Structure formats: C-alpha cells, structure tokens
Amino acid sequence: MRPTTTRLALAAAAGLVLASCQSGPKSTPAPAGKSASLLAMEQVAIAAHKCWIASKDPAFKQYQMANELNSFSGTPRFLLVPAKHYGGKPLLVVQAQGNSSRVDVFGPLMAEPLGARIRSDIARWQAGNPACGAAA
C-alpha cells in the first residue's frame, strides 16, 4: 500500500509542476484590432465634429474638418482647413501616432486666441469627457 501512496504523491506533484509551466493569460487586444492611437483619435474626432462643426459653433464656422483616421501610416489624424478652400493648407492638425494614445495638436490656429480653447477641448475629450464646453 505504501508504493501506491508514493506513486499518487509523485503523480500529483508532477501535475502541479506541469500546471505551473503553462503560460499566463493573454492580454486582450484592442477592439477590432484598433491601435491605441486610432481609439484615441476616434474619440477626439467624434467630439470635435459634434462640438465644433455640427453644432455650427461660430468660432469654427470658417473651418471644415478633414478626417484622415484611416491612415495606413499609423498616424490617424484630422485637420481643420478653410471652409471655402477644402484643399488648402491645414490650419490645425490633431493626430496620434503608433500605439500611443497621446494626442498631438499643432498648426497656425494654436498661436491664435482660439488655441487655448482648442487645447482644453482636446484634453477634455482625450480624457473621455465628450462634453462640448468646459462647464458642461
């Protein structure tokens, strides 16, 4: 009876050793294979369109939004361009790169008084608050 108990103990120990060799749980990928930059830019672009363009905000009425979220370069972005010259030079670029959720904002509009509002709106939207105004 003693050899059977020893064999059972050895079999149980071997099972524990094998179980401990298994790899840990895999991390969950971003939904639908989207990168962190694309997820961040979608959130910001939706809010920017809703709050600046679709709402007909007077501060942004002279601009149009050009979405370039489907970028194959890994840099999803959107641009604000003159409303009457869609192919014109971008006045604002909002983008994220690679697998980072950090959103960069630059362009001539950032040096104007509207730049402070743009900066605070983008920061609020990137943090997950889709409200159109700081007080909202």
C-alpha positions as CSV (number, residue, x, y, z in Angstrom):
1,M,0.0,0.0,0.0
2,R,2.9,2.3,0.7
3,P,4.2,2.2,-3.0
4,T,0.7,3.2,-4.3
5,T,0.6,6.2,-2.0
6,T,4.1,7.3,-3.1
7,R,3.1,6.9,-6.7
8,L,0.0,9.0,-6.2
9,A,2.0,11.7,-4.4
10,L,4.6,11.7,-7.3
11,A,1.8,11.9,-9.9
12,A,0.1,14.8,-8.0
13,A,3.5,16.7,-7.8
14,A,4.2,16.1,-11.5
15,G,0.7,17.5,-12.3
16,L,1.4,20.6,-10.2
17,V,4.8,21.1,-11.9
18,L,3.2,20.8,-15.4
19,A,0.4,23.2,-14.5
20,S,2.8,25.8,-13.3
21,C,4.6,25.7,-16.6
22,Q,1.5,26.9,-18.5
23,S,1.7,30.4,-19.9
24,G,-0.3,33.1,-18.2
25,P,-3.5,34.7,-19.6
26,K,-3.0,36.6,-22.8
27,S,-3.7,40.3,-22.9
28,T,-6.9,41.3,-24.6
29,P,-6.3,43.1,-27.9
30,A,-7.9,46.5,-28.7
31,P,-11.4,46.1,-30.1
32,A,-11.4,45.1,-33.8
33,G,-7.6,45.3,-33.9
34,K,-7.6,49.1,-33.5
35,S,-4.4,50.7,-32.2
36,A,-4.4,52.9,-29.1
37,S,-3.8,55.9,-31.4
38,L,-6.8,55.2,-33.5
39,L,-9.1,54.6,-30.5
40,A,-7.9,58.0,-29.0
41,M,-8.4,59.8,-32.3
42,E,-11.8,58.4,-32.9
43,Q,-12.9,59.7,-29.5
44,V,-11.5,63.1,-30.1
45,A,-12.6,63.4,-33.7
46,I,-16.2,62.5,-32.9
47,A,-16.4,65.1,-30.2
48,A,-14.6,67.8,-32.3
49,H,-17.1,67.2,-35.1
50,K,-20.1,67.3,-32.8
51,C,-18.9,70.3,-30.8
52,W,-17.1,72.5,-33.4
53,I,-18.7,71.6,-36.8
54,A,-22.1,70.0,-36.5
55,S,-23.1,72.5,-33.7
56,K,-22.3,75.4,-36.1
57,D,-20.1,76.9,-33.3
58,P,-19.4,80.5,-34.5
59,A,-15.7,80.2,-33.5
60,F,-15.3,77.4,-36.1
61,K,-17.7,78.4,-38.8
62,Q,-14.9,79.4,-41.2
63,Y,-13.3,75.9,-41.0
64,Q,-14.1,72.4,-42.3
65,M,-12.9,69.2,-40.8
66,A,-11.0,66.7,-42.9
67,N,-10.8,63.3,-41.3
68,E,-7.8,61.1,-42.0
69,L,-8.4,58.4,-39.4
70,N,-7.9,55.6,-41.9
71,S,-4.2,56.3,-42.2
72,F,-2.1,53.3,-43.2
73,S,1.0,55.2,-41.8
74,G,-0.1,54.6,-38.2
75,T,-0.9,58.3,-37.7
76,P,-4.6,58.8,-37.6
77,R,-5.5,62.5,-37.6
78,F,-8.0,65.1,-38.6
79,L,-7.4,68.6,-40.0
80,L,-9.2,71.9,-39.8
81,V,-8.9,73.6,-43.2
82,P,-10.5,76.8,-44.6
83,A,-14.2,76.2,-45.3
84,K,-14.0,77.8,-48.7
85,H,-10.8,76.0,-49.7
86,Y,-11.0,72.4,-48.7
87,G,-7.8,71.5,-50.4
88,G,-6.0,74.4,-48.7
89,K,-3.2,74.3,-46.2
90,P,-4.3,72.8,-42.8
91,L,-4.7,75.4,-40.1
92,L,-4.9,72.7,-37.3
93,V,-3.6,69.1,-37.2
94,V,-4.8,66.8,-34.4
95,Q,-3.0,63.4,-34.5
96,A,-1.8,60.4,-32.6
97,Q,0.9,58.0,-33.6
98,G,1.6,54.3,-33.5
99,N,0.4,52.5,-30.4
100,S,0.3,55.6,-28.2
101,S,-3.0,57.2,-27.0
102,R,-1.2,60.6,-26.7
103,V,-2.8,63.2,-29.0
104,D,-0.7,65.9,-30.5
105,V,-2.1,69.3,-31.6
106,F,-0.3,71.8,-33.8
107,G,-0.8,74.3,-36.6
108,P,-1.3,78.1,-37.0
109,L,-4.6,78.1,-35.1
110,M,-2.8,77.1,-31.9
111,A,-1.0,80.5,-32.0
112,E,-4.3,82.4,-32.1
113,P,-6.7,83.2,-29.2
114,L,-8.7,80.1,-30.3
115,G,-5.7,77.9,-29.4
116,A,-6.3,77.9,-25.7
117,R,-9.9,76.6,-26.3
118,I,-8.7,74.0,-28.7
119,R,-6.1,72.8,-26.3
120,S,-8.6,72.5,-23.4
121,D,-11.3,70.9,-25.6
122,I,-8.9,68.2,-26.9
123,A,-7.6,67.5,-23.4
124,R,-11.1,67.0,-22.1
125,W,-12.2,64.8,-25.0
126,Q,-9.0,62.7,-24.7
127,A,-9.7,62.2,-21.0
128,G,-13.1,60.7,-22.0
129,N,-15.4,63.6,-21.4
130,P,-17.3,64.2,-24.6
131,A,-18.9,67.5,-23.4
132,C,-18.7,70.5,-25.7
133,G,-17.9,73.1,-23.1
134,A,-15.7,73.2,-20.1
135,A,-18.7,74.0,-17.9
136,A,-20.8,71.1,-19.3
